[in-house]
């Protein structure tokens, strides 16, 4: 799994309040807003359960009632994104943004979609706009995503600045901690790299890339127990990875 996915702010269950159920179709209410919201909740319930095909019908009904519903459009965007229907996902992301252009959650999720599509300038624009909301409760994730985008674009100093801002807002952001460890390691600043890395391991599981970084850092500080532990995990969990091959070559 690519680390980018850790930075996604899921909208499921957050766009509307109330309980989610998929047991019955919502009854047409006299209040169109209530009917729309019931259909959206039903669609979100299916989406949470991974039933994307079932989610489409109630979300489409919601859009028939309210074509400009940002909540229905963003939910459909996520349905199509999961299905790999990227043109349809983009269409609904854009519709959601058009309905609520300054919503930082929509901007952040659209930015992640654009980042995964390697549309870096557009992703950067979405994250920068989302970051302007000083009261957004998950602003640290936005800066984390900004850092990832800058890193993909080869702008290391900008990436570092964004990750540092993410960590000032939330010192427990594992992806930002790992990325800072990688940046400092590449710059041969091993003391801060080791500190960032050890903090990262407190809040996150590991993949092949992070374990290999851990092996190299532990070796630098002659922490033989940790080096051996990371190496063992790398061999067991990711035996066919490029990082496991690099480990074997290093020994």
BAFI-3210 file (N, C-alpha, C; in Angstrom, 3 decimals, decimal comma, padded with zeros to 6 digits):
// residues 251
n [1|2|3|4|5|6|7|8|9|10|11|12|13|14|15|16|17|18|19|20|21|22|23|24|25|26|27|28|29|30|31|32|33|34|35|36|37|38|39|40|41|42|43|44|45|46|47|48|49|50|51|52|53|54|55|56|57|58|59|60|61|62|63|64|65|66|67|68|69|70|71|72|73|74|75|76|77|78|79|80|81|82|83|84|85|86|87|88|89|90|91|92|93|94|95|96|97|98|99|100|101|102|103|104|105|106|107|108|109|110|111|112|113|114|115|116|117|118|119|120|121|122|123|124|125|126|127|128|129|130|131|132|133|134|135|136|137|138|139|140|141|142|143|144|145|146|147|148|149|150|151|152|153|154|155|156|157|158|159|160|161|162|163|164|165|166|167|168|169|170|171|172|173|174|175|176|177|178|179|180|181|182|183|184|185|186|187|188|189|190|191|192|193|194|195|196|197|198|199|200|201|202|203|204|205|206|207|208|209|210|211|212|213|214|215|216|217|218|219|220|221|222|223|224|225|226|227|228|229|230|231|232|233|234|235|236|237|238|239|240|241|242|243|244|245|246|247|248|249|250|251]
n.u [000,837|000,561|002,124|000,871|-001,832|-002,299|-002,759|-005,248|-008,313|-011,070|-014,460|-016,603|-019,445|-019,025|-019,968|-022,629|-024,775|-026,022|-027,351|-026,240|-027,774|-028,403|-030,541|-033,154|-034,823|-034,989|-037,954|-039,877|-039,941|-041,967|-040,480|-038,056|-035,298|-034,869|-035,388|-033,373|-031,086|-031,481|-031,171|-028,489|-027,229|-027,856|-026,459|-023,838|-023,649|-023,588|-021,205|-019,327|-019,342|-018,128|-019,660|-019,914|-021,398|-024,056|-024,212|-024,512|-027,160|-028,889|-027,413|-027,575|-030,318|-030,425|-029,144|-030,993|-032,972|-031,581|-029,525|-027,252|-026,023|-023,335|-022,501|-023,620|-022,373|-019,618|-019,576|-020,300|-018,107|-016,100|-017,023|-016,703|-013,984|-012,977|-013,720|-012,085|-012,910|-011,953|-012,461|-015,188|-015,109|-013,588|-015,322|-017,439|-016,068|-015,401|-017,941|-018,820|-016,989|-017,652|-020,138|-019,528|-017,143|-015,111|-014,786|-012,769|-012,455|-013,487|-011,744|-009,296|-009,665|-010,131|-007,695|-006,005|-006,910|-006,099|-003,343|-002,743|-003,275|-001,169|-001,287|000,129|000,449|-002,264|-003,123|-001,533|-002,609|-005,196|-004,642|-003,288|-005,312|-007,109|-005,573|-005,767|-007,838|-007,926|-009,270|-009,918|-010,349|-008,642|-006,303|-003,601|-003,280|-003,654|-001,347|000,496|-000,163|000,437|003,211|003,857|003,147|004,900|007,264|007,000|007,253|009,860|010,703|012,350|012,902|010,543|008,821|009,824|009,299|006,484|005,916|006,982|005,228|002,889|003,548|003,803|001,198|000,123|001,815|001,853|001,592|002,063|002,937|004,099|006,183|007,708|008,408|009,948|012,040|013,167|013,961|015,880|017,697|018,615|019,916|022,022|021,765|021,784|021,076|018,636|017,117|016,967|015,565|013,091|012,319|012,071|009,994|008,014|007,635|006,193|003,599|002,665|002,265|004,599|006,144|007,896|009,706|009,959|010,948|013,453|014,709|014,770|016,550|018,962|019,308|019,411|021,730|023,574|023,652|024,564|022,709|022,111|020,160|017,695|018,254|018,527|015,946|014,315|015,363|014,682|011,873|011,567|012,544|010,734|008,132|008,230|009,599|010,130|010,649|012,290|013,668|014,233|016,016|018,058|018,822|019,881|022,064|023,530|024,613]
n.v [-001,191|002,183|004,902|007,334|006,941|007,038|009,615|010,398|011,956|010,568|010,861|009,428|009,014|011,455|013,643|013,982|013,985|011,511|008,121|005,383|003,266|000,350|-001,175|-000,662|000,976|004,525|006,251|008,341|011,576|014,270|016,491|017,580|017,891|016,194|013,728|013,661|013,636|011,211|009,381|009,875|009,051|006,340|005,585|006,129|004,260|001,840|002,313|002,390|-000,269|-001,348|-001,897|-000,808|-000,830|-001,017|001,389|003,367|003,754|004,914|007,288|008,487|008,967|010,889|012,988|013,488|014,709|016,888|018,320|019,830|018,950|018,862|016,869|014,486|014,399|014,246|011,817|010,076|010,547|009,298|006,686|006,091|006,490|004,373|002,314|002,633|004,226|006,826|009,177|009,638|009,908|012,265|014,080|014,199|015,022|017,594|018,692|018,655|020,438|022,739|023,270|023,775|025,592|026,357|024,439|022,766|020,010|018,761|019,877|018,832|016,043|015,915|016,868|014,754|012,773|013,917|013,969|011,228|010,678|011,792|014,447|016,919|019,881|020,689|019,307|020,552|023,134|022,630|021,675|023,878|025,767|024,532|024,609|027,192|027,525|028,189|027,005|024,452|021,171|019,083|020,098|019,550|017,249|018,272|019,848|017,789|016,418|018,427|018,466|015,908|016,298|018,347|016,906|014,904|016,507|017,141|019,236|019,739|021,390|022,859|020,753|019,820|022,052|022,003|019,527|020,029|022,021|020,516|018,822|020,644|021,258|018,774|016,562|013,862|012,840|010,242|009,851|012,304|012,336|010,122|010,937|013,195|011,928|010,535|012,653|013,949|011,859|011,462|013,874|013,404|014,037|012,558|012,358|013,950|012,530|009,923|010,468|011,423|009,087|007,156|008,269|008,047|005,235|004,807|005,432|004,171|001,357|-000,610|-000,560|-002,008|-000,063|001,724|000,001|-000,715|001,759|002,026|-000,058|000,906|003,318|002,401|000,899|002,954|004,111|002,104|000,454|-002,490|-004,362|-003,220|-002,912|-005,589|-006,496|-004,926|-005,814|-008,516|-008,370|-007,179|-009,166|-011,245|-010,184|-008,831|-010,333|-010,385|-007,831|-004,859|-003,604|-005,658|-007,115|-005,233|-005,221|-007,802|-007,575|-005,697|-007,080]
n.w [000,000|-000,855|000,772|000,547|000,868|003,579|004,175|003,474|004,128|005,180|004,165|004,933|006,832|008,020|006,741|007,118|009,949|012,306|012,395|010,365|008,074|006,151|005,749|004,838|002,122|002,068|002,908|000,789|001,787|003,020|003,343|001,240|001,752|003,921|002,723|000,786|002,462|003,767|001,680|001,066|003,433|003,325|001,018|001,905|003,915|002,465|001,087|003,153|003,812|001,665|-000,550|-003,361|-005,724|-004,822|-003,529|-005,408|-006,414|-004,284|-003,865|-006,338|-006,381|-004,390|-005,693|-007,672|-006,242|-005,186|-007,158|-006,736|-004,437|-002,341|-000,583|-001,615|-004,094|-003,418|-002,125|-004,220|-005,853|-004,361|-004,467|-007,229|-007,403|-005,862|-007,515|-009,640|-011,677|-012,918|-014,408|-013,985|-011,216|-010,979|-012,186|-010,301|-008,005|-008,845|-009,134|-006,473|-005,348|-006,737|-005,647|-003,008|-002,613|-000,805|001,091|003,257|003,685|001,405|-000,484|000,412|000,089|-002,661|-003,480|-002,669|-004,382|-006,844|-006,401|-006,307|-008,922|-010,111|-010,810|-010,120|-009,942|-009,822|-007,564|-005,643|-005,681|-004,686|-002,065|-000,977|-000,924|000,836|003,147|003,988|005,729|008,923|011,009|010,412|011,397|010,743|009,745|009,898|008,369|005,851|005,471|005,614|003,281|001,465|001,786|000,759|-001,904|-002,747|-002,376|-004,326|-006,507|-006,428|-004,838|-002,263|000,007|000,279|000,751|003,203|004,853|004,831|006,047|008,571|009,455|009,583|011,705|013,759|014,195|014,803|016,495|016,251|013,718|011,699|009,009|008,285|010,142|009,291|006,694|007,276|008,605|006,457|004,793|006,410|006,748|004,130|003,843|005,453|008,098|010,753|013,468|013,981|012,095|013,188|015,519|014,522|013,217|015,266|016,724|014,789|014,715|016,997|016,423|014,168|011,926|009,930|006,677|003,867|002,986|005,172|007,137|006,089|006,146|008,915|009,622|008,540|009,938|012,611|012,511|012,109|014,611|016,091|017,288|017,828|018,482|017,673|014,946|014,158|014,718|012,977|010,563|010,593|010,525|008,015|006,308|006,825|006,337|003,890|001,790|-000,967|-001,710|-003,004|-001,015|000,801|-000,743|-000,937|001,712|002,019|000,286|001,675|003,709]
ca.u [000,000|001,353|001,987|-000,029|-003,159|-002,422|-003,088|-006,600|-009,312|-012,293|-015,671|-017,677|-020,016|-018,670|-020,623|-023,958|-024,883|-027,064|-026,957|-026,248|-028,381|-028,601|-031,548|-034,358|-034,791|-035,671|-039,248|-039,966|-040,458|-042,555|-039,366|-037,063|-033,968|-034,801|-035,293|-032,014|-030,129|-031,678|-030,536|-027,035|-026,818|-027,943|-025,320|-022,621|-023,626|-023,088|-019,802|-018,545|-019,279|-017,446|-020,639|-019,993|-022,502|-025,302|-024,194|-024,786|-028,589|-029,398|-026,724|-028,180|-031,621|-030,164|-028,830|-032,234|-033,662|-030,742|-028,372|-026,081|-025,593|-021,907|-022,328|-023,911|-021,347|-018,339|-019,732|-020,213|-016,713|-015,347|-017,464|-016,052|-012,548|-012,717|-013,945|-011,126|-013,566|-011,369|-013,113|-016,432|-014,741|-013,178|-016,542|-018,200|-015,247|-015,543|-019,296|-018,849|-016,222|-018,417|-021,225|-018,980|-015,766|-014,127|-014,844|-011,414|-012,489|-013,634|-010,500|-008,240|-009,910|-009,897|-006,246|-005,427|-007,236|-005,220|-001,987|-002,626|-003,309|000,070|-001,634|000,727|000,102|-003,658|-003,170|-000,929|-003,582|-006,280|-004,142|-002,989|-006,579|-007,632|-004,742|-006,090|-008,842|-007,200|-010,083|-010,188|-009,903|-007,613|-005,383|-002,287|-003,282|-003,499|000,079|001,149|-000,385|001,240|004,580|003,969|003,082|006,184|008,285|006,843|007,687|011,289|010,955|012,617|012,788|009,114|008,253|010,253|008,539|005,098|005,881|007,215|003,978|001,972|003,939|003,506|-000,235|-000,123|003,132|001,682|001,276|003,120|003,496|005,000|007,380|008,517|008,967|011,027|013,167|013,770|014,632|017,080|018,643|019,220|020,817|023,039|021,508|021,326|020,476|017,196|016,468|016,704|014,509|011,827|011,968|011,613|008,656|007,127|007,321|005,241|002,246|002,316|002,880|005,727|006,192|009,270|010,544|010,260|011,800|014,812|015,243|015,057|017,773|020,126|019,487|019,847|023,143|024,361|023,779|025,016|021,618|022,111|018,898|016,686|018,644|018,188|014,488|013,786|015,800|013,878|010,537|011,658|012,686|009,523|006,912|008,400|010,793|010,381|010,768|013,608|014,339|014,798|017,188|019,105|019,267|020,770|023,303|024,299|025,215]
ca.v [000,000|003,385|005,706|008,446|006,629|007,369|011,014|010,651|012,237|009,942|011,615|008,532|009,210|012,755|014,726|014,134|013,372|010,505|006,737|004,875|001,950|-000,102|-002,217|-000,308|002,182|005,615|006,650|009,704|012,434|015,528|017,428|017,084|017,821|014,976|012,599|013,687|013,212|009,778|008,657|009,999|008,180|004,970|005,385|006,087|002,974|000,848|002,609|001,960|-001,723|-001,769|-002,270|000,401|-000,933|-000,709|002,783|004,318|004,051|005,948|008,560|009,073|009,496|012,130|014,033|013,850|015,656|018,086|018,123|020,562|018,473|018,570|015,601|013,384|014,373|013,767|010,383|009,396|010,639|008,271|005,405|005,885|006,383|003,001|001,407|002,922|005,031|008,095|010,309|009,884|010,428|013,656|014,849|014,433|015,871|018,972|019,142|018,928|021,656|023,869|023,552|024,239|025,783|026,619|023,370|022,198|018,552|018,426|020,255|017,896|014,758|016,073|016,980|013,410|012,126|014,484|013,524|009,833|010,686|012,476|015,782|017,600|021,301|020,806|018,853|021,605|024,220|022,210|021,628|025,239|026,422|023,905|025,008|028,558|027,491|028,012|026,300|023,094|020,269|018,157|020,909|018,902|016,331|019,061|020,166|016,527|016,185|019,421|017,980|014,808|016,836|019,002|015,861|014,280|017,484|017,346|020,476|019,159|022,383|023,137|019,564|019,832|023,089|021,568|018,474|020,668|022,680|019,439|018,318|021,678|021,151|017,462|015,921|012,419|012,498|009,284|010,025|013,456|011,919|009,260|011,730|014,011|011,024|010,255|013,868|014,168|010,784|011,770|015,004|012,908|014,573|011,286|012,498|014,232|011,451|008,842|010,918|011,389|007,713|006,475|008,793|007,439|003,847|004,785|005,755|003,566|000,130|-000,414|-001,228|-002,382|001,134|002,260|-000,961|-000,594|002,988|001,734|-000,857|001,759|004,258|001,672|000,562|004,179|004,386|000,843|-000,137|-003,787|-005,062|-002,681|-003,233|-006,993|-006,624|-004,387|-006,682|-009,732|-008,031|-006,929|-010,464|-012,049|-009,573|-008,336|-011,042|-010,150|-006,399|-004,315|-003,267|-006,908|-007,426|-004,312|-005,686|-008,957|-007,096|-004,929|-008,003]
ca.w [000,000|-000,925|001,987|000,300|001,341|004,987|004,335|003,016|005,140|004,705|004,407|005,299|008,154|008,578|006,030|007,688|011,264|012,414|012,224|009,004|007,938|004,772|005,811|004,099|001,319|002,763|002,378|000,287|002,849|002,583|003,336|000,274|002,363|004,728|001,796|000,231|003,482|004,018|000,578|001,202|004,524|002,844|000,130|002,717|004,606|001,513|000,786|004,311|003,782|000,449|-001,576|-004,178|-006,686|-004,121|-003,074|-006,491|-006,596|-003,374|-004,070|-007,546|-005,976|-003,659|-006,671|-008,370|-005,369|-005,036|-008,048|-006,259|-003,120|-002,238|000,119|-002,537|-005,136|-002,904|-001,867|-005,514|-006,295|-003,666|-005,034|-008,519|-007,160|-005,435|-008,640|-010,694|-012,720|-012,507|-015,055|-013,254|-009,902|-011,142|-012,469|-009,071|-007,144|-009,326|-008,816|-005,040|-005,098|-007,274|-004,719|-001,723|-003,084|000,244|002,082|003,293|003,607|-000,012|-001,152|000,792|-000,547|-004,094|-003,640|-002,586|-005,656|-007,860|-006,093|-006,735|-010,380|-010,498|-011,309|-008,983|-009,781|-009,397|-006,169|-004,838|-005,581|-003,790|-000,686|-000,531|-000,617|002,057|004,279|004,385|006,791|010,187|011,987|009,951|012,445|010,274|008,938|009,873|007,236|004,633|005,332|005,307|001,852|000,760|001,795|-000,190|-003,261|-003,009|-002,497|-005,647|-007,500|-006,257|-004,103|-000,947|001,076|000,453|001,384|004,608|005,541|004,990|007,063|009,871|009,851|009,970|013,019|014,761|014,464|015,400|016,564|016,096|012,328|011,360|007,678|008,334|010,877|008,430|005,595|007,833|008,838|005,153|004,331|007,224|006,449|002,832|004,066|006,388|009,431|011,288|014,790|013,849|011,350|014,126|016,433|013,777|012,914|016,477|017,005|013,796|015,059|018,109|015,978|012,890|011,463|009,039|005,387|003,495|002,889|006,505|007,847|005,563|006,727|010,314|009,683|008,267|011,041|013,796|012,307|012,294|016,039|016,692|018,066|017,160|018,716|016,775|013,570|013,920|014,735|011,728|009,474|010,657|010,028|006,582|005,628|006,995|005,798|002,518|001,295|-002,390|-001,961|-003,342|000,237|001,332|-001,561|-000,519|003,024|001,803|-000,321|002,661|004,687]
c.u [000,868|001,068|001,049|-001,403|-003,353|-002,911|-004,489|-007,508|-010,635|-013,502|-016,787|-018,149|-019,763|-019,440|-022,011|-023,974|-025,995|-026,537|-027,066|-026,877|-028,518|-029,735|-032,761|-034,111|-035,512|-036,993|-039,178|-040,623|-041,103|-041,483|-038,299|-035,663|-033,806|-034,673|-033,900|-031,003|-030,259|-031,033|-029,009|-026,523|-026,857|-026,758|-024,006|-022,505|-023,113|-021,598|-018,896|-018,366|-018,596|-018,366|-020,885|-021,133|-023,827|-025,374|-024,672|-026,260|-029,097|-028,698|-027,243|-029,553|-031,455|-029,890|-030,043|-033,016|-032,915|-029,481|-027,104|-025,557|-024,117|-021,680|-022,573|-022,836|-020,017|-018,416|-019,651|-018,800|-015,879|-015,743|-016,717|-014,539|-012,183|-012,834|-012,950|-011,723|-013,175|-011,996|-014,416|-016,150|-014,384|-014,384|-017,284|-017,386|-015,426|-016,925|-019,418|-018,133|-016,965|-019,546|-020,740|-017,488|-014,715|-014,131|-013,499|-011,405|-012,615|-012,342|-009,387|-008,429|-009,723|-008,400|-005,561|-005,696|-006,302|-003,772|-001,773|-002,682|-002,080|-000,208|-001,180|000,382|-001,341|-003,816|-002,637|-001,907|-004,704|-005,822|-003,854|-004,263|-007,185|-006,876|-005,048|-007,115|-008,157|-007,963|-010,445|-009,558|-008,833|-006,619|-003,992|-002,186|-003,083|-002,029|000,899|001,034|000,361|002,692|004,803|003,987|004,392|007,288|008,215|007,336|009,178|011,654|011,127|012,423|011,334|008,421|008,572|009,468|007,104|004,982|006,099|005,957|002,951|002,271|003,768|002,029|-000,587|001,176|003,063|001,283|002,351|003,743|004,464|006,290|008,294|009,169|010,091|012,259|013,897|014,551|015,934|018,131|019,366|020,222|021,959|022,957|020,928|020,665|018,992|016,453|016,070|015,580|013,149|011,374|011,430|010,248|007,628|006,703|006,345|003,805|001,806|002,936|003,940|005,485|007,654|010,195|010,927|011,145|013,250|015,476|015,611|016,327|019,000|020,374|019,985|021,311|024,027|024,639|024,142|023,983|021,337|020,784|017,804|017,017|018,260|016,685|013,873|014,149|014,966|012,472|010,538|011,743|011,380|008,324|007,030|009,607|011,134|010,610|012,186|014,401|014,940|016,028|018,357|019,686|020,250|022,112|024,169|025,016|026,235]
c.v [001,235|004,257|006,889|008,185|006,974|008,792|011,355|010,909|011,690|010,780|010,732|008,807|010,576|013,891|015,010|013,474|012,339|009,128|006,336|003,505|001,603|-001,116|-001,918|000,918|003,289|005,951|008,085|010,575|013,675|016,599|016,907|016,972|016,555|013,748|012,513|013,147|011,723|008,943|008,720|009,080|006,716|004,653|005,290|004,768|001,871|001,056|002,165|000,447|-002,255|-002,165|-001,075|000,337|-000,555|000,755|003,746|004,711|005,096|007,297|009,259|009,660|010,812|013,275|014,408|014,878|016,978|017,920|018,817|020,090|018,121|017,206|014,409|013,271|013,842|012,280|009,590|009,441|009,540|006,866|005,117|005,774|004,964|002,016|001,618|003,668|006,492|009,314|010,659|010,432|011,904|014,555|015,173|015,205|017,340|019,529|019,478|020,233|022,884|024,264|024,137|024,508|025,976|025,555|022,666|020,677|018,095|018,725|019,261|016,547|014,825|016,176|015,631|012,635|012,609|014,046|012,092|009,685|011,385|013,811|016,782|019,091|021,504|020,369|019,935|022,753|023,871|022,209|023,026|025,981|025,852|024,384|026,420|028,617|027,163|027,190|024,890|022,092|019,281|018,880|020,288|017,927|017,076|019,404|018,910|016,223|017,193|018,972|016,850|015,315|017,521|017,957|015,192|015,206|017,786|018,607|020,130|020,175|022,737|021,968|019,549|020,861|022,688|020,475|019,050|021,373|021,647|018,966|019,360|021,615|019,840|016,671|014,413|012,018|011,535|009,492|011,196|013,102|011,059|010,052|012,630|013,150|010,738|011,460|014,082|013,078|011,047|012,911|014,665|013,583|013,431|011,398|012,869|013,149|010,312|009,212|010,892|009,947|006,986|006,987|008,185|006,035|003,732|004,900|005,023|002,195|000,436|-001,089|-001,478|-001,171|001,653|001,301|-000,874|000,682|002,752|000,920|000,036|002,763|003,551|001,274|001,779|004,432|003,130|000,269|-001,503|-004,530|-004,555|-003,005|-004,665|-007,199|-006,120|-005,285|-007,961|-009,484|-007,836|-008,245|-011,273|-011,488|-009,188|-009,015|-010,756|-008,683|-005,999|-003,990|-004,518|-007,335|-006,525|-004,716|-006,845|-008,520|-006,367|-005,834|-008,907]
c.w [000,000|000,280|001,801|000,901|002,809|005,189|003,895|004,200|004,650|005,089|004,935|006,715|008,745|007,926|006,593|009,050|011,257|012,145|010,764|009,003|006,473|004,705|004,945|003,246|002,076|002,094|001,866|001,354|002,244|002,495|002,372|000,867|003,192|003,840|001,192|001,231|003,790|002,920|000,682|002,304|004,089|001,935|000,890|003,480|003,705|001,235|001,924|004,337|002,522|-000,674|-002,495|-005,197|-006,041|-003,709|-004,151|-006,575|-005,605|-003,541|-005,322|-007,239|-005,232|-004,627|-007,517|-007,559|-005,294|-005,888|-007,570|-004,927|-003,122|-001,584|-000,795|-003,595|-004,613|-002,589|-003,173|-006,071|-005,650|-004,125|-006,321|-008,371|-006,742|-006,598|-009,773|-011,869|-012,497|-013,178|-014,339|-011,869|-009,994|-011,379|-011,177|-008,035|-007,544|-009,001|-007,338|-004,721|-005,601|-006,326|-003,408|-001,915|-002,006|001,339|002,139|003,195|002,159|-000,757|-000,845|000,100|-002,055|-004,361|-003,587|-003,859|-006,756|-007,653|-006,569|-008,251|-010,978|-011,191|-010,239|-008,869|-009,310|-007,937|-005,242|-004,622|-004,614|-002,335|-000,143|-000,151|000,659|003,287|004,774|005,512|008,116|011,204|011,540|010,908|012,036|009,356|008,853|008,703|005,924|004,411|005,043|003,810|000,984|000,674|000,815|-001,624|-003,637|-003,192|-003,862|-006,758|-007,385|-005,513|-002,616|000,173|001,344|001,129|002,877|005,405|005,792|006,045|008,461|010,363|010,291|011,381|014,119|015,150|015,159|015,360|016,360|014,678|011,816|009,995|007,632|009,068|010,009|007,304|006,081|008,119|007,528|004,641|005,093|006,963|005,136|002,956|005,020|007,760|010,273|012,658|014,684|013,075|012,272|015,084|015,743|013,554|014,148|016,918|016,045|014,218|016,224|017,637|014,723|012,736|010,428|007,688|005,043|003,490|004,267|007,302|007,379|006,070|008,191|010,495|009,532|009,388|012,295|013,685|012,540|013,770|016,823|017,658|017,437|017,336|017,781|015,312|013,231|013,859|013,432|010,548|009,427|010,127|008,518|005,810|005,678|006,242|004,336|001,856|-000,161|-002,725|-002,344|-002,079|000,885|000,554|-001,188|000,835|002,855|001,223|000,692|003,655|004,019]
res [x|x|x|x|x|x|x|x|x|x|x|x|x|x|x|x|x|x|x|x|x|x|x|x|x|x|x|x|x|x|x|x|x|x|x|x|x|x|x|x|x|x|x|x|x|x|x|x|x|x|x|x|x|x|x|x|x|x|x|x|x|x|x|x|x|x|x|x|x|x|x|x|x|x|x|x|x|x|x|x|x|x|x|x|x|x|x|x|x|x|x|x|x|x|x|x|x|x|x|x|x|x|x|x|x|x|x|x|x|x|x|x|x|x|x|x|x|x|x|x|x|x|x|x|x|x|x|x|x|x|x|x|x|x|x|x|x|x|x|x|x|x|x|x|x|x|x|x|x|x|x|x|x|x|x|x|x|x|x|x|x|x|x|x|x|x|x|x|x|x|x|x|x|x|x|x|x|x|x|x|x|x|x|x|x|x|x|x|x|x|x|x|x|x|x|x|x|x|x|x|x|x|x|x|x|x|x|x|x|x|x|x|x|x|x|x|x|x|x|x|x|x|x|x|x|x|x|x|x|x|x|x|x|x|x|x|x|x|x|x|x|x|x|x|x|x|x|x|x|x|x]
***
